[in-house]
């Protein structure tokens, strides 16, 4: 799956993102609106991880979609 598909169908995928990263709120996911860089930033903020770790998590999540 590619990120364009995630972005285009964010309403569907936001629930799956919230299952993966339970600390993300609905407001966080509304701000993300399918943008990968915003998702990485919110994961960094909520989980206190480095940018490269957050990007790795997003890449792994994308591969599993």
MDAnalysis code that builds the backbone (N, CA, C; Angstrom):
import MDAnalysis as mda
import numpy as np

u = mda.Universe.empty(195, n_residues=65, atom_resindex=np.repeat(np.arange(65), 3), trajectory=True)
u.add_TopologyAttr("name", ["N", "CA", "C"] * 65)
u.add_TopologyAttr("resid", np.arange(1, 66))
u.add_TopologyAttr("resname", ["UNK", "UNK", "UNK", "UNK", "UNK", "UNK", "UNK", "UNK", "UNK", "UNK", "UNK", "UNK", "UNK", "UNK", "UNK", "UNK", "UNK", "UNK", "UNK", "UNK", "UNK", "UNK", "UNK", "UNK", "UNK", "UNK", "UNK", "UNK", "UNK", "UNK", "UNK", "UNK", "UNK", "UNK", "UNK", "UNK", "UNK", "UNK", "UNK", "UNK", "UNK", "UNK", "UNK", "UNK", "UNK", "UNK", "UNK", "UNK", "UNK", "UNK", "UNK", "UNK", "UNK", "UNK", "UNK", "UNK", "UNK", "UNK", "UNK", "UNK", "UNK", "UNK", "UNK", "UNK", "UNK"])
u.atoms.positions = np.array([
    [0.848, -1.172, 0.000],
    [0.000, 0.000, 0.000],
    [0.890, 1.231, 0.000],
    [0.437, 2.268, -0.688],
    [1.221, 3.498, -0.693],
    [0.533, 4.578, 0.135],
    [1.300, 5.585, 0.466],
    [0.781, 6.609, 1.370],
    [-0.326, 7.430, 0.732],
    [-0.331, 7.590, -0.585],
    [-1.398, 8.346, -1.251],
    [-2.767, 7.717, -0.964],
    [-2.803, 6.409, -0.928],
    [-4.064, 5.721, -0.625],
    [-4.492, 5.965, 0.824],
    [-3.538, 5.950, 1.728],
    [-3.830, 6.245, 3.143],
    [-4.391, 7.659, 3.261],
    [-3.699, 8.600, 2.631],
    [-4.109, 10.004, 2.715],
    [-5.503, 10.206, 2.133],
    [-5.784, 9.571, 1.005],
    [-7.080, 9.731, 0.360],
    [-8.230, 9.120, 1.133],
    [-7.947, 8.122, 1.939],
    [-8.979, 7.428, 2.716],
    [-8.719, 7.543, 4.211],
    [-8.259, 8.697, 4.646],
    [-7.819, 8.865, 6.030],
    [-8.913, 8.549, 7.035],
    [-10.155, 8.880, 6.722],
    [-11.237, 8.605, 7.675],
    [-11.303, 7.111, 7.999],
    [-11.069, 6.268, 7.007],
    [-11.082, 4.827, 7.229],
    [-9.846, 4.373, 7.998],
    [-8.701, 4.929, 7.648],
    [-7.447, 4.467, 8.230],
    [-7.145, 5.091, 9.589],
    [-7.812, 6.179, 9.929],
    [-7.516, 6.825, 11.209],
    [-7.862, 5.912, 12.383],
    [-8.904, 5.112, 12.254],
    [-9.245, 4.164, 13.312],
    [-8.165, 3.112, 13.497],
    [-7.600, 2.659, 12.384],
    [-6.519, 1.679, 12.457],
    [-5.265, 2.310, 13.063],
    [-5.043, 3.577, 12.757],
    [-3.905, 4.283, 13.348],
    [-4.106, 4.422, 14.854],
    [-5.334, 4.697, 15.261],
    [-5.589, 4.839, 16.693],
    [-5.448, 3.500, 17.421],
    [-5.762, 2.394, 16.740],
    [-5.534, 1.082, 17.344],
    [-4.041, 0.838, 17.532],
    [-3.247, 1.256, 16.548],
    [-1.793, 1.061, 16.611],
    [-1.155, 1.946, 17.678],
    [-1.575, 3.207, 17.704],
    [-1.004, 4.192, 18.635],
    [-2.130, 4.732, 19.505],
    [-2.436, 4.011, 20.562],
    [-3.573, 4.330, 21.424],
    [-3.494, 5.672, 22.122],
    [-2.304, 6.232, 22.244],
    [-2.182, 7.529, 22.905],
    [-2.603, 8.686, 22.002],
    [-2.786, 8.420, 20.711],
    [-3.230, 9.474, 19.807],
    [-4.723, 9.705, 20.018],
    [-5.096, 10.949, 20.178],
    [-6.501, 11.293, 20.389],
    [-7.189, 11.508, 19.045],
    [-8.513, 11.586, 19.095],
    [-9.260, 11.906, 17.868],
    [-8.844, 13.262, 17.330],
    [-8.583, 14.199, 18.226],
    [-8.119, 15.524, 17.792],
    [-6.779, 15.426, 17.083],
    [-5.865, 14.605, 17.619],
    [-4.569, 14.396, 16.962],
    [-4.778, 13.875, 15.544],
    [-5.652, 12.889, 15.409],
    [-5.882, 12.271, 14.106],
    [-6.573, 13.232, 13.150],
    [-7.413, 14.118, 13.675],
    [-8.028, 15.146, 12.827],
    [-6.978, 16.112, 12.301],
    [-6.006, 16.446, 13.133],
    [-4.925, 17.344, 12.717],
    [-4.057, 16.672, 11.654],
    [-3.812, 15.389, 11.818],
    [-2.960, 14.648, 10.882],
    [-3.561, 14.663, 9.475],
    [-4.865, 14.426, 9.374],
    [-5.587, 14.420, 8.092],
    [-4.872, 13.620, 7.009],
    [-4.218, 12.534, 7.397],
    [-3.573, 11.670, 6.429],
    [-2.168, 12.071, 6.025],
    [-1.664, 13.165, 6.571],
    [-0.306, 13.600, 6.213],
    [0.709, 12.825, 7.042],
    [1.623, 12.171, 6.352],
    [2.608, 11.307, 6.997],
    [3.480, 12.082, 7.985],
    [3.962, 13.241, 7.592],
    [4.849, 13.998, 8.471],
    [4.123, 14.431, 9.744],
    [2.838, 14.756, 9.622],
    [2.063, 15.125, 10.807],
    [1.890, 13.924, 11.739],
    [1.654, 12.745, 11.155],
    [1.509, 11.537, 11.967],
    [2.802, 11.238, 12.704],
    [3.916, 11.334, 12.007],
    [5.219, 11.100, 12.637],
    [5.412, 12.074, 13.799],
    [5.075, 13.334, 13.587],
    [5.222, 14.347, 14.635],
    [4.360, 14.062, 15.853],
    [3.118, 13.630, 15.609],
    [2.222, 13.331, 16.735],
    [2.701, 12.100, 17.512],
    [3.240, 11.118, 16.795],
    [3.785, 9.936, 17.485],
    [4.974, 10.346, 18.349],
    [5.848, 11.192, 17.802],
    [6.988, 11.691, 18.582],
    [6.499, 12.392, 19.843],
    [5.514, 13.244, 19.674],
    [5.000, 14.055, 20.783],
    [4.368, 13.185, 21.871],
    [3.502, 12.263, 21.475],
    [2.758, 11.459, 22.453],
    [3.597, 10.356, 23.102],
    [4.544, 9.801, 22.347],
    [5.307, 8.664, 22.861],
    [6.729, 9.024, 23.269],
    [7.171, 10.239, 22.974],
    [8.503, 10.660, 23.374],
    [9.615, 9.887, 22.686],
    [9.405, 9.573, 21.406],
    [10.418, 8.845, 20.649],
    [11.077, 9.789, 19.640],
    [12.238, 9.383, 19.167],
    [12.958, 10.175, 18.173],
    [12.240, 10.093, 16.823],
    [12.539, 11.052, 15.964],
    [11.893, 11.109, 14.658],
    [12.132, 9.842, 13.857],
    [13.360, 9.329, 13.871],
    [13.645, 8.126, 13.085],
    [12.873, 6.914, 13.601],
    [12.670, 6.834, 14.905],
    [11.876, 5.738, 15.477],
    [10.403, 5.883, 15.084],
    [9.872, 7.087, 15.140],
    [8.485, 7.314, 14.742],
    [8.292, 6.990, 13.262],
    [9.240, 7.369, 12.425],
    [9.156, 7.058, 10.999],
    [9.218, 5.548, 10.769],
    [10.045, 4.849, 11.537],
    [10.126, 3.392, 11.414],
    [8.792, 2.753, 11.778],
    [8.167, 3.250, 12.847],
    [6.877, 2.720, 13.255],
    [5.823, 2.937, 12.172],
    [5.824, 4.123, 11.564],
    [4.857, 4.420, 10.503],
    [5.123, 3.521, 9.293],
    [6.382, 3.328, 8.939],
    [6.718, 2.450, 7.813],
    [6.247, 1.022, 8.072],
    [6.464, 0.526, 9.276],
    [6.028, -0.825, 9.635],
    [4.512, -0.927, 9.573],
    [3.817, 0.070, 10.093],
    [2.359, 0.101, 10.067],
    [1.853, 0.087, 8.624],
    [2.490, 0.887, 7.771],
    [2.096, 0.957, 6.371],
    [2.275, -0.393, 5.680],
    [3.366, -1.080, 5.969],
    [3.612, -2.400, 5.363],
    [2.575, -3.416, 5.783],
    [2.052, -3.257, 6.983],
    [1.063, -4.209, 7.498],
    [-0.369, -3.899, 7.085],
    [-0.561, -2.796, 6.412],
    [-1.909, -2.406, 5.981],
    [-2.352, -3.194, 4.771],
])
